Amino acid sequence: MYAKSQIYVRCLLILLCPGLAGWSSGAWAELDLRPLQSERWDETLSAHLLSRAGFGGSPEQVRGLALLSPANAVALMVHGAKQLQALPEFEHSGVFVEGLDPFPPSRPATTELAREQGHALGVRVKPGGNRPLQPVVNQFFYWLRASRLETDRVAYWWANRMLNHPQPLVEKMALFWHGHFASNEDKVRDYRKMLQQLQLLQSRGLGNFRDLLISVAQDPAMLVFLDAGVNTKDSPNENFAREIMELFTMGVGHYSESDVQEAARAFTGWNVEGLDFKLNSADHDSGEKEILGQRGEFGGVDVIDLILQQPATADYIAAKLYRFFVNDQLQPGDAAQLGDKLRELDYDLGAYMELLFLSRDFYAPRNIGSRIKGPVELLVSTYRRLELQEIPGVPDFNVVSGALGQRLMHPPTVAGWSHGRSWITPSLMFERGNFVLEVMFPDIGFVPPDRFPAYTAEIVNVQQRLRQGMSISAATRPTGVEDNMAASNLLADRDEAFNTRLGSMRGWQMALERVKPIERRPARLDLAGQVQKAGLTTPRQVVDYFVKVFFSVDLDESTRVALVEILVQELGTSDIAAAATYMEEPLRKLLHQMLSLPEYQLG
């Protein structure tokens, strides 16, 4: 076996020494945004384009793109083919019911509302008997659980689009914007709003940035996430105004606190009704404001236009796109050069990406194999290179991507995810290797997380105790806390308005009953068939073939020799044909070792 200690030593060397494994070394050249010469175009560069503008591709896709001219290849990635195959729409489970929206911010807020008006979340308070608020509490926890589970299904649906989209840049751009315009289901608490925002990013991610920015600013998920509902003329809330300037457009240092305060007034009254944007005129401050050196009776869209007029905005967006798609290192002056191009293109994102992908700079040696793959990119690109047709249900896509640091629909902050070297630590390298292991050799003890609720022990304990005939008070007491006062239990059973732990359990039961399960098929691999189809006859040819298919960074000769030795040892022979009937498992062991290498983390 290729020793794990070697893997992690190599990983640390790559992190500490950027000159290794394709990372740039020496003087940093100026950006050369002139179009690539056609005579330089080959399969290595087409594979680079497929990797950066999408999620990689099969050898056939790489060869097909290489047969085109650079301009036509880039145009195909950016604009798509004339006839794009239709992809399945998201199939809702039907978990939303009237009355759930607007969803209260907390359980106490829900029960207080129920006490005040006699109902909440579409459920009436019981007119008599014990725990009159229990049905409302059950409904509160039901929607928390159901929305979370349905959001996981949305993430699976999106991952399958990344895997199968004939124009993968649509999904790669949506992934970029998802980290840029970050919203988290944990706060939004409505999978429908999260899905709607995702579809917005998919449909407008390559369009005009002004249109995208206005749409996101008026998107219900974003408005909920940034507390638009409490932004009124009597009490302006600065959350959205600050984030649109600091994180979405200009960056720190290009606005004042006064600009934020005045912009907050302009965005007052922006709110949500169901899945629609709503301007509440009564809450909007229509008075004169001074923002970014301009005075006027500005509204929210006016503020966006003022922001777009600032040179810092084009510089910030153009540079962030460059860091994500080309190289996370930029030299002084590069951002302004890129920003000038984006302004010249009138913020046309598709045209800007076409300029980047066709530029000589994009194909410079320092930019090939220089970018650490993010977790989602790692998973999807691995599945694409394995030529799978669907995202496997084992291992769970959401659990694995979360363990690696990037769970879709759950960015850690409004700033989204960090990138680059933040994706790699010793523990995360172990997790990346474990992901490959789970794909090659699925866990036979796998328990679907969407069928087995969080806080499992406590919830299952409550259920089991109730089925044993215990009182609700006794059954819902935390594990390890004994109850020797039967009279007190009976009194509590009579006098409780509701029981939170009972509601949590019942909410999970209701959610698991209604949310459609995720398909749990493991990956169906046929590495032996691929090796035979490619006509490979020696272990060295197999290793070289896997390097070509899976790696953006070349492996040195000593590493290749070590991998060949692994395969020979596992096969018990150097004759591939002689091992044809049993070589699937040795090939999977080999590929696990290869895809656990630090070089595979680069793309």
Buried (B, 14 or more C-beta within 10 A) or exposed (E): EBEEEEBBEBBBEBBEEBEBBBBBEEEEEEBEBEEBEEEEBEBBBBBBBBBBBBBBBBBEBBEBBBEBEBBEBBBBBBBBEEEEEEEEEBEBBEBBBEEBBEBBEEBEEBBBBBBEEEBBBEBEBEEEEBBBBBBBBBBBBBBBBBBBBBBBBBBBBBBBBBBBBBBBBBBBBBBBBBBBBBBBBBBBBBBBBBBBBBBBBBEBBBBBBBEBBBBBBBBBBBBBBBBBBEBBBEEBBBBBBBBBBBBBBBBEEBBEEEBBBBBBBBBBBBBBEEBEBBEBEEBBBBEEBEBBEEEEEBBBBBBBBBBBEBEBBBBBBBBBBBBBBBBBBBEEEBBBBBBBBBBEBEBBBBBBBBBBBBBBBBBBEBBBBBBBBBBBBBBBBBBBBBBBEBBBBBBBBBBBBBBBBBBBBBBEEBEBBBBBEEBBEEEBBBBBBBBBBBBBEBEEEBEBBBEEBEEEEBBBBBBEBBEEEBBBBBBBBEEEEEBEEEEEBEEBBEEBBBBBBBBBBBBBBBBBEBBBEBEBEBBEBEBBEBBBEBEBBBBBBBBBBBBBBBBBBBBEEEBBEBBBBBBBEBBEEBEBEEBEEEBBBBBBBBBBBBBBBBBBBBB
